[in-house]
Amino acid sequence: MKGAEIRVIPGLIAIAIILLLWFVVSPPQGVSVNAWQLLALFVGTVVAIIGKAMPIGAIAMLAITSVAITGVTNDSPSGAIKDALSGFSNSLIWLIGVAIIISRGLAKTGLGSRIGYLFIALFGRKTVGIGYALALSELVIAPVTPSNTARGGGIIHPIMKSIASSFGSSPEAGTSRKIGHYLALVNYHINPITSAMFITATAPNPLIVKLIADATGANISITWGTWALAALLPGLVCIALVPLVVYFVYPPEIKSTPDARTYAQSKLMEMGPMSYGEKVMISVFALLLFLWAGVPAMILGADYAVNTTAVAFLGLSILLVSRVLSWEDVLKEKSAWDTVVWFSALVMMATFLNKLGLVTWFSSVIETNIAQLGLDWIVSTIILVIVYFYAHYFFASTTAHITAMFAAFYAAGLALGAPPLYLGLLLAGASSLMMSLTHYATGTSPIIFGSGYVSMENWWVMGFIMSIVNLIVWGVVGGLWWKVLGYW
């Protein structure tokens, strides 16, 4: 392992916290020793992730090893290792891993770029139109790209940069404000919204589904279709607002862009007719959406329902048989295997924190403090969501943030009287929308920020403005929409 992959000081801080909680701080009343010791390992793991002490997959391996060796979940050594590896049996983890592999086909076949240039060719007459073209491109590919970093940073961002460069807008030349500054901000702020719209649009979303199911005894089990329908209206409203809000706050110098359509059309001509691989990808894309949305079950009855993860495996199998993806492609998709490992570790720890009663205890502390204010459930929920959302200023990973806080805040909201599905959908949306805040909020942000088009000051100002807009839309428009749908 390269020395650069290990950061000693964050690692030592994480170890110190584990030792402090384990040996020095006594468990509070109502918390078992095992639960407190598992919390020590969990907090140390989260701190290591935040501090980037090691790659997240390596940290996850250490977490799995620690749970197995210490026996905090089970006195039996064989039972402890079984518990430590239990996360790998979670189907939602494999849904995301397989979907990431499937999304590799978007880049390999060039379909992702074709979609982007096609939308720019259609809407690129004005700068704001290019903004909407980037937004629609993100939206179209979001359901099958669980890596929001790959989607916003790997597919859409290169297209955005090529468009900006074609207008002579570059950080190196000091001409970012011509058009690149505006497009970079739109490129970024669409990413959290599309991430919030589908279970399969960003890796931590299935974790949220599991945490909600655990907290409600599986009474609330959010399906792919339920999530997509719930997020449809607030998501589309947010997407409609982003190019306009950014345009109002930081207007580009170039307002009219007739050449953008010509540039996009020339790129499409370079790509030539749609390839065999692209056609297969579109077919698989359509099949996945058809089955994930539960259309067969809606038409033919519950007997024809297909498991969401099984659908993902079906899509990957088709791509392998059709030779659009090779087994080498599957093996080389490091981010997918990395996600399966760290996701399994975090899900395992979160599951046993819940089983050992730690989440119940922590949520009761939050609930008691808010209840003392004597507010109704609506205001209490607003306070909960705001605290949860803006705590992301202290996190460089949505996964770490969700793992550390979601379950307790959700349980506290339930205790305060919030409708279970309403609260779950609101916190689920906030879990992606909070990516908007900073230049280190998620993997996409350092890629786009690092291209140099936007200063840190402008980034944070725009992030805070969009956070308010997005929260209001998700809370008000989303809340009314969910009421119409009968979700609460």
N, C-alpha and C positions, 0 to 999 in steps of 0.2 A: 504493500500500500504506500502510495506517495505521502511524504511528510505533509504536503500541502493539504491533504484530505483530512488531517487531524488537527484540530485547534485545541491546544492544551488547556488554556485558561477556561473556556466554556466547559470543557470536559471536567476539569477539577471542580468547578462551581457545581456542576450537576452531581458529582460524587459527594461533595460536601453536604449538599442539601439532602441527599439520600441518607447519609450517615447521621445527620442532625435529626431528621424526622424519625429515623429508625431507633437510635440509641438515646437521644437526649429529650426530645419532646414526647410527653406521654399522650396516649390517645384520649380525646375528649370523652366525657361521659356519654355512653350509648354507642360508642364505636369499639369494635373488637380489635384485639392486637393484630390479628391477621389482616383485617381491613386497613388498619393504619399503616402496616408494613407494606402492603401492596400500594397504598397511596404514595408512600415514600418512593418506591420504584417508579410509579407512574409520573409523579412530579419531576423526578430526576430525568426521566425519559423526555418529557415535554421541554424541560429547560435545555437539555442537550440538543433537541431539535431546533428550538428557537435560536440557540447560540451557534448552531451549525458545527457542533463539536466534531461530528463525523457525518458522512453521507447518511441520509435518513434510513436507508436499508440496513446499513451497518449498525446504527443505533437500535433498530428494531430487533436485529439478531441478538444484541446484548440484552435487550429487554426480555425476549423469549427465554434466553439462557438464565437470566436472573430469577424469573418466575419458576422455572423448572428446578433450579438448584436450591433455592431458598424454601420451596414448598409452602409459600404463603397461601396458596389456594387449596392445597391438599397435603395431608400428612404422609401419604404414600408416595414414594419416589415415582412409581409407574403412573400413579394418578396425577402427579404434578406435571410430568412431561406431557401427558395427554391433555391436561388443561392448557399448558403453554402453547401447544400446537393446535388447539381447537379452532383458532381463527381461520386456519386454512380450509376448514370445512364449510365456511360461510359462502353461500352461493353468490351473494351480492359482490363479494370481493372478486370472484372469478368473472362476474359480469363486466366489471370495469377493466380487469386485466385483458380479457378477450376483446372488448370493444376498442381498447387502445391499439391492439394488434390490427384489428379491422381498419382502424383509421389510418394505419400506415399506407393502405391502398390509395388513399386520397392523394398523398404526396408522390407515391411511386408511379401512379398512372397519370398524374398531372391534373386530375379532375378538380382538385381544390382550387388550383390556379385558374383553370378554365371557368369555373363558377364565378370567381372574383372578377375576372376580366369581362365576362359576359354581362354582369350587373353594371359595371362601369360603362360598357358600351351602350347600355340602355339608359342609364341615368346620369351620365357624366357631363351634361351640358354646363352645369353650375358646380361650383366647389361644394356646396351643400349637397348636391346630388351625388357627388363622389362619396361624401360621408354616408349617405343612405345606401349607396352601393356596397360599401364596406360592411355596413350593418347587416344588410340582407344576406351577404355572403356568409358572415358569421352565423346568422340564424339558420341558414339552410344546412350547414355542415355540423352545427352544434350537437344534434341528437346522436351522431355516431363518432364524436371526438371527445372522449372523456378527459383528455388532457387539454385543459383550457390554455395551457402554455403552448402546446403544439398548434392549437387552432389560431389563437390570437398572435402569438409570437413567431410561429413557424410557417404558417400558411398566409394569413392576412397581412402581417407586417411587411414581408418582402414586396408584396403587391403595392402596398401603401407607399413604401420607399421608392419603388420604381416610378410610380405616378408623380411623386414629389420631385424626383430628380428630373423627370421629363419637362418640368416647369422651371428648372433652374433653382430649386429650393433645397438647400443643404446646410447643415450646421457648419461645415468647414468653410463655406463661402459667406457665412453670416446672413443667409437669406432664408432662415427657417420660417420666418413669419409670413413669407409669400403664400405658402399653402401647406408646407410640411408640418408646421406646428399644429395647425388645426386638424389635419388628417391623423396625426399621431395621437392626439387626445381622443378623437372619435374612435380610432382603432382600439385604444385601450378601454374606454368607458363602455363600449358595447360588450366587451368580453365578460365582465361580471354579470351583466344582465342575461346574456345567453346561457351562462353557467347556471343561473338560477331557474332556467325554464325547463330543463329536462333532468331526470335522474342520471342520465348517461352523458351529461354535458361537462361534468367535472368530477374528479375522483372521490371527493369526500361525501357527495350526495347520498350514496347508498348507506354510508355510516349513519347519516341523519335518519334515514328510513328505519334502520335497525334500532337506534336509540329511542325513537318515538314508539316503536312496537314494544320494546322492552318496558318502557315507562308506563304503557297502558295495558300491559298484559296481553299484547297482540290484538287488542280491540281496535286499535288504529293501525292498519297495515297499508301504507300508501303504495299504490301500484304505479307503474310507469305512466299509464293513461291518466290516472287521477292527478298526478303531479303536473303532467303536461297541460291538462285542461285547466287546472287551477292557476297555473302561471301564464296561461295564454294571454289573457286580457291585460293584466298589469305589465307583463313582459313587453307586449307590443306597444303599449303606451309609453313605457320607458324608452324603448328603441326609437319611437317616433320623436321623443323629446331630446335625446342626446345630441344629434347633429345641430339642432336649433339652439339648445342651451349653450353648447360650446361656441357656436357661431356668434351668439350674443355676447358672451363673456370675452372671448378672444377671436374677434373677426379676422379672417385671413386677408392679406393684401390683395390677392387675386380672387375675384368673385365669380368671374365667368371663365369656363374651361372647355370651350368647344374642342380643343385639341386632345382632351383626355379621351373622348370617345374614339377619335382617330387612332390614338396610341393603343387603346385597349383592343380595337379591331385589328390593328397590325399584329399585336401579340397573339390574338386568336388565329389569324392567318398563319403565323409562324407555327402554331401548334398543329394546324391542319385539321382534317376531319377527326371526329371522335374515334378514339382507338377501341380495340376489342376490350382492353382492360377497363377503360372508362365506362363502356356500356355495361360490363358485368358489375362494376362498382355501383352504378346507378340502380341496376336491378336488385342488387343485394340491399342497398340503402332503402329502396321502396319496400322490399320484403320485411326488413327489420322494423320499419315504422308501422307497417300494416299489422304485424304480429304483436309488437310492443304495445300498440294502442288497443289491443284486445278486440279487433274487428271480428275475427271468426267467432269468438265467444258471444259477442253482441248479436251477431246474425243467427248463429246456429245453436247457441246455448252453452252453458258452463262446461259441458263435456269436451268442448273444442278449445278450451283455454290452454295456452302454452306458457310454460314457465319462462320468465324474462331472460334468465341466464341461459336456458336451453336454446332460446332464439339466437342469442349471441354466438353460441357454439355452432348453430346451424349456418349462420352467416359466414363464420370463419371457415367452416368445412367447405362451403360452396367456393370460396375464394381459393382454397387449397386445391380442390378438385379441378377447378377451371384454370389453375396455374397463374392466376393473377397475383397471388402471393405464393411464395415457396416456403418450405419448412425452414430454410435458412433465414428468410425474412422474419419468421416467427421467433427464431432463436436470437436474432439480432435486435429485436425490439426490447432493449434493455429497460426502458421506462415501464413497460407492462409488467415484467417480472419483478422489478424493483417495487412497483406499486402493490403487487400481490403480497410481497414480504412485509413491507412496513404497514400496510393496511391490516394484515392479519394480526400483527403484534398489537396494534392500537385497539382493534376491535376486541381482541382477547382481554386486554387489560380493562377496557371500559365495561365489558360484560361482567367480569368478576368483581369490579368495584361496585356494580349494581347488585350482584348476587350477595355480596358480603355486607350490603346495607350502607356503604359509604355515601353513595349518591343520594339516598333517602335522607341521611343525616345532613348533608351539605345543603340540599334543597330546602330542608326545614329551616335551616339558619337564614337563608335568603328570604324565604317566605315570611318568617317571623319578623324580620326587620322591616320588610315592606308593609306587612299587615299592620304594624304599629302606627303607620301613617294614616290609617283609617280611610283609605281610598277604595273606590269600587274597582272591579276587575279590569275595566277598560283602561283606566289611568295606570293601574298597577302593571298591566301588560306593556303599556307604552314605556314605563320606566325600565322594566326588565329588558325590553328589546333595545332601547337606547344604550343602556349600560353594556349589554352583550355586544352590540354593534361597534361602539367606539372603543371598546377594549382592544380592538384589532390594531390600534396604533402601537400596541406593545407586542404584536405578533408578526413574524415574517412568514407564517405558514397558516393557511386556512385550516389545514388538517389538524395541526397542533391546537389551534384555537377551538375548533369544534369538539375535539376529543376532550379538552380540558374543561369546557364550560357548558356545552349544549345540554347534556343530560340534566345537570343540576338546575339550570335556568328553566328548562322545560317542565321539570317536576315542580319547581316553585310556582310557575305560572298556573299549572293545574290546581295546585293547592289554594291559589288565590281566586279560583273560580273561572279561569279563562276556558272557553270551549276547546276541547282537545285538538280537533283537526284544524281549527282556525289558528290556534297558537302554534301548532306544528308547522303549518304552511308559512306563517309569518316569520318564525325563527329560521326556517329552511331558506326562505328568500334572503333574509338578512345575512345568512352564512356565506352566500356568494356575493351579495351586493357590497359587503364590507371590503371586498378587494379594491374598491374604487379609491380608498383613502390615501395610500402612500405609494412610494416608488419601490417599496420592498414587500408589498402586501401579499403577493403571490408570484409564481414563476414567470408570468407574462410581463409583470411590471418592470423588472430590471432589463428585460430584452428591449422593450419599447423605449423606456427611459434612457437606456444605455445608448440608443442610436443618436442621442444628443439634440433632438428637435425641441424638447421642452425643458425649461429650467426647473429646478426643484421647487422654487417658490410657486411658479405657475401650476406645477403638477399638484401640489398640496392644496392650493386654492381651488382648483377645478375639482379635485377629489372631494373636498368638503362640500362644495356646492352640489355636486352630483349625489353625494350621500344623502343630503336633505331631500332632493327631488325624488330619488329612488325610494327612500323610506316612506315618504308621503304617498307616492303612487301605490307601493305595495300594501301599505296599511289601509288606505282609504279605498282606492279603486279595487285593489285585491280583496279587501274585506267585504265590500258590497257585492263583488262578483261571486265570492264564495257563499255569500248569503243567498244569492239567486240560485246557485247550484245546490243549495241545501246542505252545505258542508258544516254549517253551524246554525 
